Amino acid sequence: MSVPQEKGADLNSEHSNPSAASIDNPIENTPISNRGAASDKDVTQQDPESGNNTGHPAAVTSVPRLKRRGLFSQITIIPEVDNPRAYSRLTKWIITCIVSFSTLIAPLGTSIFYPALHQVESDLHTSSTVTNLSLAFYLLAMAIFPFWWMNWAVAFGRRNIYLVSFSLGVVFAVLAAISKSIGMLIAMRLMSGGCSASVQAVGVATITDLWEPRERGRAMGIFFLGPQLGPFLAPIIGGALANRWGWRSTMWFIVIIAAAMLTIQLLCLPETSRRDEKTWWQTTQERLSHHSAVSKTFIIPRMLIVDPFKALYILRYPVFFFPMAYIGIVTVYFYVLNISMEQTFAAPPYNFSTLVIGLCYIPSSLGYIVGSVIGGRWMDYVMMRSAKKSNQFDVNGKPQLNPEDRMQENAWLAGLIPVASLIWYGWTIQYKVFWLAPLIANFFTGFGLVVIISLNITMLTEFLPGDARPLSCSVLARNGVGCVGTVIGAPMLDSRLQNGWTFTIWAFVALACLPIIIIMRVFGPRWREALPNRKPNT
């Protein structure tokens, strides 16, 4: 696949969607005048890893309360500042953890419903096939809505999108809990999935706002703890709630968690996007100044609703296509693995109850947690090591970092581990070996999976810093392609392949993905440099 060089392929052209606006906040060390109250006074400190190598301390300049951006921003405990990367490390980690915690809602909404599906069939008088649509449409919405959320976050701000999406999510979760028909339940689940997906894309942008490349991998590792903890907690909670109070209690639990997250965001999450002299609305009005008022009424909705899907055009560039393909493939065998566990451990000779099956997800979830913590630090280390080895420093002594340098021995190990662990799981579960043996294999699969995903998504944010489109497409790769796993998983396991050959096939698919590492290491720098209007990795 070659990189197009035609003039019309400008990634940041006038006809691009709003996501072409910058996400990254450049380092600015000159404080601005502060006219705020005493609680908004300037605080100056030195961050040893901030990347500020000029010898001067990084200035944290709070924005006056009345000039803060976002809904109800005047009440936030953490003030908005002129330069988010100059926040203290403690503040940056608090914001990172809030965003990570918020990502729990999407996987919770998916997995918590599994143990209660049979109750839904009975209560709403429908079939298992129709009931499963409530899960399929939830995942579909999680794949599509991020295109809108990410672009609207560029246009209207991160904080506004968090608050609006979670407020709507609470409403739709309440309506799902009181649904009187399967049609209403499917519709409300569709909208709930769309609302919960906002933080998966916008959250990555917030991490990029706060952290420099040299430490961003570590922050991304913590960010991905949220999505990985969901599959760990949800089946256990869902099984316990469904057994005690029925399927509607799982939806009310989602209402409570979403409302708690909304409250934390309202009180603690400031706007972190760059403060431009002109708002997106003012810039758009200037660009459309030669159009009539009637034309604007059609063009602006098109820019906000239709144009975000132009983000898919970046898949024609191999530097984006290959990492996203890798993300999509590992997500497919993740869903096939989940389906296998639910089916196999419920059948003889295991005959586990719904609650015990939920507990069986603990090993793989522990793998996710370990992979998130270790994988983030590991990718930062190998990238910094490459910069020092190649003597890549600017005039201020700051390392010049290349995104593809994150993909070294860490990528090889994370890619090879699932090859062995999938075969290990498939054949031990096929021959009904003691339950602990396949579950140990799942720990290693979970570790490799999360390292691969976090590594590739971090790279995608750095190939075109400030462009939101790779983030939107990465969510599509995870959730959209993940739908394939939910569709093909059960037929593969119920066929003559059963568990053994099903996971042997997926192990070879995982093995076939390893050349992507070589491709990105060899051709990645050339493809990255050929991208039009690319900016330094900051």
C-alpha positions in Angstrom: 0.0 0.0 0.0 1.5 3.3 -1.0 1.1 6.7 0.5 -0.9 9.0 -1.8 0.9 12.2 -2.7 -1.8 14.0 -4.7 -2.4 17.6 -3.8 -6.0 17.0 -2.9 -5.1 14.6 -0.1 -4.2 17.2 2.4 -5.3 15.8 5.7 -5.9 19.3 7.2 -7.5 20.9 4.2 -10.3 23.5 4.3 -12.8 20.8 3.6 -11.8 18.6 6.6 -14.1 18.1 9.5 -13.7 20.0 12.8 -11.5 17.3 14.2 -8.6 18.7 12.1 -8.4 21.4 14.8 -5.5 21.0 17.2 -5.8 18.7 20.3 -2.3 19.3 21.7 -1.6 22.2 23.9 1.9 23.7 23.2 4.2 24.4 26.1 4.0 28.1 26.9 6.1 29.3 29.8 5.0 33.0 29.8 2.3 33.6 32.4 -0.7 35.7 31.4 -2.3 38.3 33.5 -4.6 36.9 36.1 -7.6 38.9 37.3 -9.2 36.0 39.2 -10.1 35.7 42.8 -7.7 34.6 45.5 -8.5 31.0 44.9 -7.4 31.4 41.3 -3.9 32.9 42.0 -0.8 31.8 40.1 1.2 28.9 41.3 4.7 28.4 40.0 6.6 25.1 40.3 9.1 22.9 38.5 8.0 19.6 37.0 11.1 17.4 36.6 9.6 15.4 33.8 7.6 18.1 32.1 9.9 18.5 29.2 10.6 22.1 30.1 14.3 22.1 29.6 14.9 25.8 29.3 16.0 26.2 32.9 13.0 28.2 33.9 10.1 26.8 36.1 6.9 25.9 34.3 4.2 28.5 35.2 0.7 27.4 36.2 -1.6 30.3 35.4 -5.2 29.7 36.5 -8.0 31.1 34.3 -10.3 33.5 36.1 -13.6 31.7 37.1 -15.8 33.8 34.9 -13.6 33.0 31.9 -13.4 29.3 32.3 -14.8 27.2 29.5 -17.5 24.5 29.7 -20.8 24.0 31.4 -20.8 25.0 35.1 -17.0 25.4 34.9 -17.1 28.0 37.7 -17.7 25.3 40.3 -14.8 23.0 39.4 -12.4 22.2 42.3 -9.5 21.8 39.8 -9.2 25.2 38.0 -8.7 25.5 34.3 -5.2 26.7 33.5 -3.6 28.4 30.5 -1.2 25.4 30.0 -2.5 22.0 31.1 0.9 20.4 30.8 2.1 22.7 33.6 -0.3 21.2 36.1 1.5 19.5 39.0 2.1 15.8 38.5 -0.5 15.1 41.2 -3.1 17.1 39.5 -2.4 15.5 36.1 -2.7 12.0 37.6 -6.0 13.0 39.3 -7.4 14.1 36.0 -6.1 11.0 34.3 -7.6 8.7 36.9 -11.0 10.5 36.6 -11.0 10.0 32.9 -9.9 6.4 33.3 -12.7 5.8 35.9 -15.2 7.3 33.5 -14.3 4.7 30.8 -15.6 2.0 33.0 -19.2 2.8 32.0 -18.9 1.4 28.4 -17.6 -2.1 29.2 -19.8 -2.3 32.3 -22.9 -1.6 30.1 -21.8 -4.4 27.8 -20.8 -7.2 30.2 -23.1 -6.6 33.1 -26.0 -7.6 30.9 -24.7 -11.1 29.9 -25.9 -13.0 33.0 -29.4 -11.5 32.7 -30.2 -12.2 29.1 -32.4 -15.3 29.8 -34.4 -13.2 32.3 -35.0 -10.5 29.6 -36.3 -13.2 27.3 -38.8 -14.4 29.9 -39.9 -11.0 31.1 -40.3 -9.3 27.8 -41.6 -12.5 26.0 -39.0 -12.6 23.2 -36.4 -14.9 21.7 -32.7 -15.1 22.5 -31.8 -13.9 19.0 -33.8 -10.7 19.5 -32.5 -10.2 23.0 -28.9 -10.4 21.8 -29.7 -7.4 19.6 -29.6 -5.3 22.7 -25.9 -6.2 23.0 -25.1 -6.0 19.3 -26.6 -2.5 18.9 -24.9 -1.3 22.1 -21.5 -2.3 20.5 -22.5 -0.8 17.2 -23.3 2.6 18.8 -20.0 2.5 20.7 -18.3 2.1 17.3 -20.1 4.9 15.5 -20.8 7.7 18.0 -17.1 8.5 18.8 -16.9 10.0 15.3 -19.4 12.6 16.5 -18.2 13.0 20.1 -14.6 13.5 19.1 -15.4 16.2 16.5 -17.9 17.9 18.8 -15.2 17.9 21.5 -12.9 19.9 19.2 -15.8 22.3 18.4 -17.3 22.7 21.8 -14.7 21.5 24.3 -13.9 18.3 26.2 -15.8 19.2 29.4 -19.0 20.0 27.6 -19.0 16.6 25.8 -18.3 14.7 29.0 -21.1 16.4 30.8 -23.7 16.2 28.0 -22.9 12.6 27.1 -23.1 11.3 30.6 -26.2 13.3 31.4 -27.9 11.7 28.4 -26.5 8.4 29.4 -28.2 8.5 32.8 -31.5 9.4 31.1 -31.3 6.5 28.6 -30.2 4.0 31.3 -33.3 4.9 33.4 -35.5 4.4 30.3 -33.8 1.0 29.7 -34.4 0.0 33.3 -38.2 0.7 33.0 -38.6 -0.7 29.4 -41.9 -2.5 28.9 -41.0 -4.0 25.5 -37.9 -5.5 23.8 -38.1 -2.7 21.1 -37.9 0.0 23.7 -35.0 -1.8 25.5 -33.0 -2.2 22.3 -33.5 1.5 21.4 -32.5 2.7 24.8 -29.5 0.4 24.9 -28.5 1.7 21.5 -28.5 5.3 22.8 -26.8 4.3 26.1 -24.0 2.7 24.1 -23.5 5.8 22.1 -23.4 8.0 25.1 -20.9 5.8 27.0 -18.5 5.8 24.0 -17.7 9.5 24.3 -15.0 9.1 26.9 -13.2 6.4 24.9 -12.2 8.9 22.2 -12.3 12.2 24.0 -10.4 10.7 27.0 -7.4 10.0 24.8 -7.5 13.6 23.7 -7.5 14.7 27.4 -4.4 12.5 28.1 -2.7 14.1 25.1 -3.5 17.6 26.4 -1.9 16.8 29.7 1.2 14.7 29.0 4.2 15.0 26.8 5.3 12.1 24.6 8.1 11.0 26.9 5.6 10.1 29.7 2.4 9.7 27.7 2.7 5.9 27.5 2.6 5.6 31.2 -0.5 7.8 31.4 -2.2 5.8 28.6 -1.5 2.6 30.5 -3.5 4.0 33.5 -6.2 5.3 31.1 -6.7 1.8 29.7 -7.2 0.4 33.2 -10.8 1.6 33.1 -11.8 -0.3 29.9 -10.0 -3.4 31.1 -11.5 -3.4 34.6 -15.0 -3.3 33.2 -15.0 -6.9 31.8 -13.6 -8.0 35.2 -16.2 -6.4 37.4 -19.3 -6.5 35.3 -20.0 -10.3 35.1 -19.5 -10.6 38.8 -21.8 -7.7 39.6 -24.3 -8.6 37.0 -24.6 -12.1 38.1 -25.1 -11.2 41.7 -27.7 -8.5 40.9 -29.6 -10.6 38.4 -29.8 -13.5 40.8 -31.0 -11.3 43.7 -33.2 -8.6 42.0 -33.6 -9.5 38.3 -32.3 -8.0 35.1 -33.6 -4.5 35.7 -31.3 -4.2 38.7 -28.3 -4.3 36.4 -29.7 -1.3 34.5 -30.3 0.6 37.7 -26.7 -0.1 38.8 -25.6 1.5 35.5 -27.7 4.5 36.4 -26.0 4.9 39.8 -22.5 4.5 38.4 -23.1 6.9 35.5 -24.6 9.5 37.9 -21.6 9.2 40.2 -19.2 9.6 37.3 -21.2 12.7 36.1 -21.0 14.2 39.5 -17.2 13.7 39.7 -16.8 15.2 36.2 -18.9 18.2 37.1 -16.9 19.0 40.2 -13.4 18.0 39.3 -12.8 17.9 35.5 -11.6 21.2 34.0 -11.4 22.0 30.3 -8.0 21.0 29.0 -8.0 21.8 25.3 -5.9 24.6 23.9 -7.2 28.2 24.4 -7.4 29.7 21.0 -8.0 33.4 20.3 -11.1 32.5 18.3 -13.7 29.8 19.1 -14.5 27.1 16.6 -17.8 28.9 15.9 -16.0 32.2 15.1 -13.5 30.5 12.9 -16.3 28.6 11.0 -18.3 31.8 10.5 -15.2 33.4 8.9 -14.6 30.5 6.6 -18.3 30.6 5.5 -18.5 34.4 5.3 -18.9 34.2 1.5 -21.9 31.9 1.9 -25.5 33.1 2.3 -27.3 32.7 5.6 -29.5 30.0 4.0 -26.4 28.1 2.8 -24.9 28.2 6.3 -28.0 26.6 7.8 -27.2 23.5 5.7 -23.4 23.6 5.7 -22.9 23.8 9.5 -25.1 20.8 10.4 -23.3 18.9 7.6 -20.0 19.8 9.2 -21.1 18.5 12.6 -23.1 15.4 11.6 -21.8 14.1 8.2 -18.3 15.4 7.9 -16.9 13.6 11.0 -17.1 10.3 9.0 -14.5 11.7 6.6 -12.1 10.6 9.3 -12.3 7.1 7.6 -10.3 8.5 4.7 -7.1 8.3 6.8 -7.3 4.5 6.5 -5.8 4.9 3.0 -2.6 5.8 4.7 -0.7 2.7 5.7 0.8 4.3 8.8 -2.7 4.4 10.2 -4.2 1.3 8.5 -1.8 -1.3 9.9 -2.0 -0.3 13.6 -5.8 -0.1 13.4 -5.9 -3.5 11.7 -3.8 -5.0 14.5 -6.2 -3.4 17.1 -9.2 -4.8 15.3 -7.9 -8.4 15.1 -6.9 -8.7 18.7 -10.3 -7.3 19.7 -12.0 -10.0 17.7 -10.4 -12.9 19.5 -11.0 -11.2 22.8 -14.8 -11.4 22.2 -14.5 -15.0 21.0 -12.7 -15.9 24.2 -15.4 -14.3 26.3 -18.1 -16.2 24.5 -16.2 -19.5 24.9 -15.8 -19.0 28.7 -19.6 -18.3 29.1 -20.6 -21.4 27.1 -18.0 -23.9 28.2 -17.9 -23.2 32.0 -21.7 -23.4 32.1 -21.7 -26.9 30.6 -20.5 -30.3 32.0 -18.2 -31.2 33.5 -17.7 -27.7 35.0 -21.4 -26.7 35.5 -20.5 -23.3 37.0 -23.2 -20.9 38.1 -23.6 -17.5 36.6 -21.7 -15.9 39.6 -18.9 -18.4 39.4 -18.5 -17.8 35.7 -18.2 -14.1 36.4 -15.4 -14.9 38.8 -13.6 -16.8 36.0 -12.9 -13.5 34.4 -10.5 -12.5 37.2 -7.3 -14.0 35.7 -7.7 -12.3 32.3 -8.6 -9.0 34.0 -5.5 -9.2 36.2 -3.6 -9.6 32.9 -5.2 -6.4 31.7 -4.2 -4.6 34.8 -0.6 -5.8 34.8 -0.4 -5.1 31.1 -1.7 -1.6 31.5 0.7 -0.7 34.3 3.8 -2.3 32.9 3.1 -1.8 29.2 2.8 2.0 29.5 6.1 2.4 31.3 7.7 -0.1 28.9 6.8 1.8 25.7 8.0 5.1 27.2 11.3 3.4 28.1 12.1 1.9 24.7 11.2 5.1 22.9 13.4 7.2 25.2 16.2 4.6 24.8 16.0 4.9 21.0 16.2 8.7 21.2 19.3 8.6 23.4 21.0 5.8 21.4 20.5 7.8 18.1 21.5 11.1 19.9 18.2 12.7 18.8 18.0 15.9 20.9 17.0 19.4 20.0 18.9 22.6 20.9 17.4 22.6 24.4 18.5 19.0 25.1 14.9 17.7 24.7 14.6 14.2 23.2 13.2 14.1 19.6 10.8 11.1 19.8 9.5 9.0 17.0 6.1 7.2 17.5 7.2 4.0 15.8 10.1 3.7 18.3 7.5 2.6 20.9 7.3 -0.7 19.0 10.3 -2.8 19.9 10.9 -5.9 22.0 7.7 -5.0 24.0 5.6 -5.3 20.8 7.3 -8.7 19.9 6.7 -10.2 23.4 3.1 -8.9 23.6 2.4 -10.2 20.2 3.9 -13.7 20.8 2.4 -14.3 24.2 -1.3 -14.6 22.9 -0.1 -17.1 20.2 0.9 -19.5 22.9 -1.8 -18.7 25.5 -4.7 -19.0 23.0 -3.5 -22.6 22.0 -3.0 -23.3 25.7 -6.6 -22.2 26.6 -8.2 -23.8 23.6 -6.9 -27.4 24.1 -7.1 -27.4 27.9 -10.7 -26.4 27.8 -11.3 -28.8 24.9 -10.2 -31.8 27.0 -12.0 -30.5 30.1 -8.7 -30.0 32.1 -9.0 -28.7 35.7 -10.5 -25.2 35.4 -7.4 -23.4 36.7 -5.3 -24.4 33.7 -7.2 -22.5 31.0 -7.8 -19.5 33.4 -4.0 -19.1 33.9 -3.7 -19.0 30.1 -6.2 -16.2 30.0 -4.0 -14.1 32.3 -1.2 -14.1 29.6 -3.7 -13.4 26.8 -5.1 -10.4 28.7 -1.6 -9.1 29.3 -0.5 -9.3 25.6 -3.8 -7.9 24.4 -3.8 -4.7 26.4 -0.1 -4.0 25.7 -0.8 -4.3 22.0 -3.9 -2.1 22.1 -2.4 0.7 24.3 0.8 0.7 22.3 -0.9 1.1 18.9 -3.4 3.7 20.1 -0.6 5.8 21.7 1.3 5.7 18.3 -1.9 6.7 16.4 -2.2 9.9 18.6 1.4 10.8 17.7 1.6 10.3 13.9 -0.6 13.4 13.4 -0.5 15.3 16.7 -3.6 17.4 17.1 -5.7 15.5 14.7 -8.8 13.8 16.2 -9.5 11.4 13.3 -7.1 8.6 14.3 -8.7 8.5 17.7 -12.2 8.1 16.2 -11.1 5.4 13.9 -9.3 3.5 16.7 -12.6 3.3 18.6 -14.2 2.0 15.4 -11.5 -0.6 15.1 -12.1 -1.8 18.7 -15.9 -1.8 18.9 -16.9 -2.1 15.2 -14.6 -5.0 14.4 -15.3 -6.4 17.9 -18.9 -6.9 16.7 -17.5 -9.5 14.3 -16.3 -11.5 17.3 -19.7 -11.6 18.9 -21.2 -12.7 15.6 -18.7 -15.5 14.6 -17.8 -16.7 18.0 -20.7 -18.9 18.9 -20.9 -20.5 15.4 -17.2 -21.4 15.4 -17.4 -22.9 18.9 -20.5 -24.8 18.0 -19.0 -26.2 14.8 -16.6 -29.2 14.5 -13.8 -26.8 15.3 -14.9 -26.5 18.9 -12.6 -24.8 21.4 -9.3 -26.5 20.4 -9.2 -25.7 16.7 -11.1 -22.4 17.1 -8.3 -20.9 19.3 -5.6 -22.6 17.3 -6.9 -20.7 14.2 -6.9 -17.5 16.2 -3.4 -18.2 17.5 -2.2 -18.4 13.9 -4.1 -15.2 13.1 -2.2 -13.5 16.0 1.0 -14.9 14.6 0.2 -13.6 11.2 -0.1 -10.1 12.7 3.5 -10.0 13.9 4.9 -8.8 10.5 3.1 -5.5 11.2 5.8 -4.8 13.8 8.5 -5.1 11.1 6.5 -3.1 8.6 6.0 -0.3 11.0 9.6 -0.3 12.1 11.0 -0.3 8.5 8.4 1.8 6.6 6.8 3.8 9.5 9.3 6.7 9.5 9.0 7.1 5.7 5.2 7.0 5.8 5.0 9.3 8.7 7.2 11.9 7.1 5.1 11.7 3.9 1.9 12.7 5.7 0.8 16.2 4.6 0.9 19.0 7.1 2.2 16.8 9.9 3.5 18.4 13.1 6.2 17.5 15.5 5.4 14.9 18.1 4.6 17.1 21.1 
